[in-house]
Amino acid sequence: MSKTTVKTLVTDMSLAQDEAGTVESFYVSTLQELSLKPLFTDVRLIEMTGDTSQYTIPDDIGLILEMFYDSEIVFREPFSSINIHNRNWKDLEGPPEFYVVESETSKQFRLVPRPQLDSKDFSFILGEPLGRDFPEYSVGLIHTKVQNDNPDWMDLPIALKICAKEFMKESRYKDPDFSEVCDQLADLVLENG
């Protein structure tokens, strides 16, 4: 995908009423928003260090869809309700049962209870890191990917999302109806990719 192609589409669809500064800003925010949708997913193994509960989410991860510890699902718990389970949740030790992300903008998650054991060796003798070779005491993440280079078919929906934002902002050419149509058409293309 070419950023230039997307910007050209935006200029053409907006009849050259777009503003370069806001288009760049909208481009970046649109790519960030799309990274939170399950368009492109991946799996990642995270090595655990004993007696450590807090881990940083790598930058190329958009949204955690599912988390596993060994062969068990680790559920996401809202930070606001964590004290309901146990007021001393930070002191709990053992295999993790849930995880907490303290805020939507945070790139950190905390496992609760805190695992006590280091991950086993990340050597995949059978060639099945997510199967028979899954390292004990490790976390597996299924997540959306932050795409820096999207496929060509995404040029149009990205340009439509940018146009939707461009025509919703306060300006002399604000057009909420056109904005809504652009947004709905982009969603339609993304759903049927």
N, C-alpha and C positions, 0 to 999 in steps of 0.2 A: 504494500500500500504506500502511496505517496502522499505526504502532507500537502504537497503542491496540488495534486489532483483534487483532494478534498476542498482546499481553499478555492480552487477554480470552480468547482461545483457550487460552493456556497455563494460565490460572487455571481454566477449565472442565475441561480435560483432566487437570489435576493435582488436581481436586476441592478447590481452594483451599488446597493444601498448599505452593504455591510461595512463595518469599520475594522481595519486590520488589527488593531490592538485587542479589541474584544473577540474577534474571531480566533486569534491565537489563544487567548484565555479560555474561550469556550471549547476549543479543540482539546486542550489539556484536561479540562474538567470532564469532557465527554468521554475521553479515553479512561479516565479514572472511574467514572460511573459504570462504563461497560465492563471494567475489570471486576465489578461486584456482581455481574450477571453470569450465570453458568454457561457462557458461550464456549469458553476454552477452559478445560479442567486438567488437572495434573495430580499426581500423587507424590508425596515427599515423605521420607523417613527422617526423623529427628532423633539424634543421639541424646540420651538422658545422662545427666550427672547425678549421682546419688546425693540425697539431701538438698536438692535444688528444685524449687517449684516454679520459678519464673523464667520464661524463655522468650526470646525475641522472634517475631514473625519476619521471615525474610522479605525483602522489598518486592520480589516478583510474585508474592502471594496476594491476591485480591481479597478473597473471602474464604474462610474455612467452612467447608460444607459438612465435613464429618471428621471426627478424630477417633483414633483407636490407640489403646495401650495394650500391648500384647494382642490378644484376640478379642478384647472387650471394647465396646463402644464407650467413649468418654463423652458425656453430654455437656452441652454449653449451658451454663447457669447465668442468669442476669446478675450483674454485680449488686443491683439494688435489693435482691432477695437472698443473697448468700447467707446473711446472719440468721435467717429462718431455720436453716439446716442445723447450724451449730455456731454459737457465738465465738467459739475458739477455733474456727475453721483454719486459721493460719498455722495453728500448732498441730493439726492432724497429720499423721504419718501413715504410709501404706500405699497400696496400688491406687492410682487416681480413679475417681469415679465421675468427676466432672471438671470442667475448666471454666475460667472466668477471663473475659477481656474487660478491662476496667473502663474503657470508653471506646466508642466507635472509631476514633482517630488513633487510638493506641496501637502500637505495633508490638505489643507484648501480651502474652497469655500466662495464666497461673494455673497449675495443676493442683487439684484438691482431692484427697489428701496428698501431701508431699511425698513423692517416691523416694525410697531409701536406697535403691540399688542402681548402680551404673548399668547402662545398656551393654548387652553382650556384643561381641565382635561383629563389625559390619563387613564380614566376608561372606560372599554368596556362592558357596561351593556348588550348589545345585542350579544356580542361575535363576532362582526364584525369590528375589528379595521381598516380594509381597505375598509369598506363599510359604513353602516349607523352609525357606531360609530367613524368614522374618526374624530379625534379631530380638531376643527376649528383652523385656524391660525397655522397649523403645516406643516411640510415638509415631504413628502413621497419620498423615493428613491427606484428605481429599480436598482440593481447593480450586478456586478459580485462579487463572493466571493473569497477571498484568502484561498486556501485550504492547510491546514497543513497535512491533512491525506486524500490522494486521494484514490479512489476505485482501486481495483486490475487491472481493465482493462486499467488503465492509465500507468502501469509500462512500457509497450512496447513503446508507443509514447514518453514518457519522456526520456527513454533510447535512442531512435532514435534521438530526438532533441539534447541530449548531444553528441552523436556520430557525428552529423552534425557539431556541434561547435568544437569538438575535432579534426576533420579532416580538418577544415578550418583554424585552427591556424598555425602559422609558426612553422614548425618542419620538421624533416627528413622524416616523413611519411605523410605529408600533401597530401590530396587527394580530390580536389574540386568536382570531379564527384561522389565519394562515399558520400561525405557530402551532395550534392544536392539530391541524391537518398534517403538518410536517412531522410532528412527534408521533402521531398515530401511524403514519406511513412507515416511519423508521422502525417502530415496534413490529409492524407487520413483516417487514423484510427480515428483521432480526429473528423473529419467531420461526420463519420459514426458510431462513438461511440457505 
